[in-house]
Amino acid sequence: MINMQAIVFKSIFMNLLSVLLLASLISACAGTGGSPESGDLQPVTSTSGNESDARNRARIHTELAAGYFELGNLGVALEEVNIAQQSDPTYAAAFNVGGLVFAALKDDRRAEDSFQRALRLAPADPDVNNNYGQYLCQRKREAEGIKYFLTAVQNPLYQAPERSLVNAGVCARRRGDNAGALEFFQRAVALRPNQPQALYQLADLAFAANNTASAHGYMRRLVQLVPPTPEILWLGLRIERRMGNAVAEASYAHQLRNNFPQSREAEALQAGRFE
């Protein structure tokens, strides 16, 4: 299945990359009066007048590293991280992205070092705390991870605290704490009523607790927000089946068979494994 979001992101990122590199060449030529060497590029972006050249260079290469990381090009992302860190060793965001790249490369020692360095430089930064929390949770260090998620949430300048609350909820569910997870997901939808991951998790928890009416309510809100995935269709199907809504159940089943025939959920449907 073609991932249209990934295609759109790649197109936008590559256009942005071209603009940044072109601006870098123009700036370098203007400053030296000649053709710049690749190692001397100084990308021009909108910065405050007080931002140093070193910090500006570190920020640009960190943004490029993050873009390449999103595209799955970890080798180039790591090169950009190294340039950023060398340009300004006090720039926390460069070590934050470095932690993500090393984690994806399964180099846990360097990932841990990078996140810890970022936290020493910016202990209250919500993005660093969120990413480190995610890293810890994925390595079955759930209790530690949740602490960092909550540190992120406590930052009044954090623009997406519901994201860390959802992550904390998923982490809590992973260690079997459904009551704690429920509280985190409810806090997330209190901050952002249309948070899709929180709505899905709340529907799933309610279904597991035999609170079918509540699960149905969350599912109705969810399907109005996001395109259906195999997980959403499968949960919706089972909710409608438990409620005895044969028409709605058949609609979910039709979408699952037609749109995701190779999914695990379609296989479960075919086998009649509904619980």
C-alpha positions in Angstrom: 0.0 0.0 0.0 1.3 3.4 -1.0 2.0 5.7 1.9 0.8 9.1 0.5 1.9 11.0 3.7 5.4 9.8 3.3 5.4 10.7 -0.4 4.1 14.2 0.3 6.6 14.7 3.2 9.5 13.6 1.0 8.5 16.0 -1.8 8.2 18.9 0.6 11.4 18.0 2.4 13.4 17.7 -0.8 12.1 21.1 -2.0 13.1 22.6 1.3 16.5 21.0 1.1 17.1 22.5 -2.4 16.1 25.9 -1.1 18.4 25.7 1.9 21.3 24.6 -0.2 20.8 27.2 -2.8 20.6 29.9 -0.1 23.8 28.5 1.4 25.6 28.8 -1.9 24.4 32.4 -2.5 25.4 33.4 1.0 28.8 31.9 0.8 29.5 33.4 -2.6 28.4 36.8 -1.3 30.7 36.5 1.7 33.8 35.4 0.0 33.5 36.7 -3.5 34.2 33.3 -5.0 32.9 29.8 -5.3 32.4 28.2 -1.8 33.7 24.8 -0.8 31.1 22.4 0.5 32.5 22.4 4.0 32.1 26.2 4.3 28.4 26.4 3.5 26.4 28.7 5.8 22.7 28.1 5.2 20.6 31.3 5.4 17.4 31.0 7.3 15.2 33.3 9.4 17.1 33.7 12.7 17.1 36.2 15.5 19.8 38.9 15.2 21.5 37.5 18.3 21.9 34.0 17.0 25.5 33.1 16.5 26.8 31.7 13.2 27.7 28.5 15.0 24.2 28.1 16.5 22.6 28.9 13.2 24.7 26.3 11.4 24.0 23.7 14.1 20.3 24.4 13.9 20.1 24.1 10.1 22.0 20.8 10.1 19.9 19.5 13.0 16.7 20.3 10.9 18.3 18.5 7.9 19.2 15.5 10.1 15.6 15.3 11.4 14.3 15.4 7.8 16.6 12.6 6.7 15.7 10.7 9.8 12.0 10.9 8.9 12.8 9.7 5.4 14.7 6.7 6.8 18.1 7.8 5.5 19.9 7.2 8.7 23.4 7.4 7.3 23.0 11.0 6.0 21.0 11.9 9.1 24.0 10.8 11.2 26.3 12.9 9.1 24.1 16.0 9.6 24.0 15.3 13.3 27.8 15.2 13.5 28.1 18.5 11.7 25.5 20.1 14.0 27.2 18.9 17.2 30.6 20.0 16.0 29.3 23.4 15.0 27.8 24.0 18.5 28.4 21.4 21.2 25.9 23.3 23.4 22.9 22.9 21.1 20.6 20.3 22.8 18.4 19.7 19.8 21.4 18.2 17.9 21.9 15.6 20.6 18.2 15.0 20.8 18.0 14.1 17.1 21.3 12.1 17.5 19.6 10.0 20.2 16.8 9.2 17.8 19.2 8.2 15.0 21.3 6.0 17.2 18.2 4.4 18.7 17.0 3.6 15.2 20.5 2.1 14.4 20.1 -0.1 17.5 23.2 1.6 19.1 21.7 1.9 22.6 24.9 3.1 24.2 25.3 6.1 21.9 21.5 6.8 22.0 21.6 6.9 25.8 24.6 9.1 25.8 23.0 11.5 23.3 19.7 11.8 25.1 21.5 12.3 28.5 23.7 15.0 26.9 20.6 16.7 25.5 19.0 16.6 29.0 22.0 18.1 30.7 21.9 21.0 28.2 18.1 21.5 28.3 16.6 19.5 31.3 13.1 21.0 30.8 12.9 20.7 27.0 9.6 18.8 26.3 10.8 17.3 23.0 13.9 15.8 24.6 12.0 14.5 27.5 9.3 13.0 25.3 11.8 11.3 23.0 13.9 9.9 25.8 10.7 8.7 27.5 9.8 6.9 24.3 13.2 5.4 24.0 13.0 4.1 27.6 9.5 2.7 27.2 10.5 0.8 24.0 13.3 -0.8 26.0 10.9 -2.1 28.8 11.9 0.7 31.2 8.3 1.9 31.4 8.4 3.5 34.9 11.4 5.6 33.9 9.9 6.5 30.6 6.6 7.7 32.1 8.5 10.1 34.4 10.1 11.8 31.4 6.7 12.0 29.6 5.3 13.8 32.6 8.2 16.2 32.8 7.4 17.1 29.2 3.8 17.7 30.0 4.6 20.0 32.9 6.4 22.4 30.6 3.9 25.3 30.1 5.5 26.1 26.7 5.0 22.6 25.3 2.7 22.9 22.3 1.7 19.2 22.2 1.4 17.9 25.8 -1.4 15.5 24.7 1.3 13.7 22.6 3.3 12.8 25.7 0.2 11.9 27.6 -0.7 9.4 24.9 2.8 8.0 25.0 2.6 7.7 28.8 -0.7 5.8 28.4 0.7 3.4 25.9 3.7 2.9 28.1 1.4 2.2 31.1 -0.6 -0.3 29.1 2.6 -2.1 28.1 3.4 -2.8 31.7 -0.2 -3.9 32.5 -1.4 -0.7 34.2 -4.7 -0.2 32.5 -6.0 2.1 35.2 -3.1 4.4 34.8 -3.3 4.3 31.0 -7.0 5.2 31.1 -6.2 8.3 33.2 -3.4 9.4 30.7 -5.7 9.0 27.7 -8.5 10.8 29.4 -6.2 13.7 30.2 -5.1 13.7 26.5 -8.6 14.1 25.2 -9.4 16.7 27.8 -6.6 18.8 26.3 -7.4 17.9 22.7 -10.8 16.2 22.2 -10.0 15.0 18.7 -6.7 13.3 19.6 -7.0 10.1 17.5 -4.5 7.9 19.2 -6.1 8.6 22.6 -9.6 8.0 21.2 -8.5 4.6 19.8 -6.9 3.6 23.0 -9.9 4.6 25.1 -12.2 2.7 22.7 -10.0 -0.4 23.0 -9.8 -0.2 26.8 -13.5 0.3 27.1 -14.1 -2.7 24.8 -11.7 -4.9 26.9 -13.6 -3.8 30.0 -17.0 -4.8 28.5 -18.0 -1.2 28.5 -19.4 -1.5 25.0 -21.5 1.7 24.9 -18.5 3.8 25.9 -16.3 2.0 23.3 -18.9 2.7 20.7 -18.9 6.4 21.5 -15.2 6.7 21.3 -15.1 4.8 18.0 -17.8 7.0 16.4 -15.7 10.0 17.2 -12.5 8.4 15.9 -13.8 7.3 12.5 -14.8 10.9 11.7 -11.3 12.1 12.2 -8.9 9.7 10.4 -8.8 7.3 7.5 -9.6 3.7 8.5 -6.7 1.4 9.4 -6.9 -2.3 9.9 -6.8 -1.8 13.7 -9.6 0.7 13.7 -11.8 -1.4 11.4 -11.2 -4.5 13.4 -12.0 -2.8 16.7 -15.1 -1.1 15.2 -16.3 -4.4 13.8 -16.0 -6.2 17.1 -17.8 -3.4 18.9 -20.7 -3.5 16.5 -20.8 -7.3 16.7 -21.0 -7.2 20.5 -23.8 -4.6 20.3 -25.7 -6.7 17.7 -25.5 -4.1 15.0 -25.3 -6.5 12.0 -25.4 -3.8 9.3 -22.6 -1.8 10.8 -20.5 -4.9 11.5 -20.9 -6.0 7.8 -19.7 -2.5 6.7 -16.6 -2.8 8.8 -16.0 -6.3 7.5 -16.4 -5.2 3.9 -13.9 -2.4 4.3 -11.4 -4.7 6.1 -11.6 -7.4 3.4 -11.4 -5.1 0.5 -8.9 -2.5 1.7 -6.6 -4.6 3.8 -6.9 -8.2 2.6 -3.4 -9.2 3.8 -3.6 -7.8 7.3 -3.6 -9.8 10.4 -7.0 -8.4 11.2 -8.4 -9.7 7.9 -7.0 -13.1 8.6 -8.6 -13.1 12.1 -11.9 -12.1 10.5 -11.6 -14.9 8.0 -10.9 -17.4 10.8 -13.7 -16.1 13.0 -11.4 -15.1 15.8 -13.3 -12.2 17.2 -12.0 -12.1 20.8 
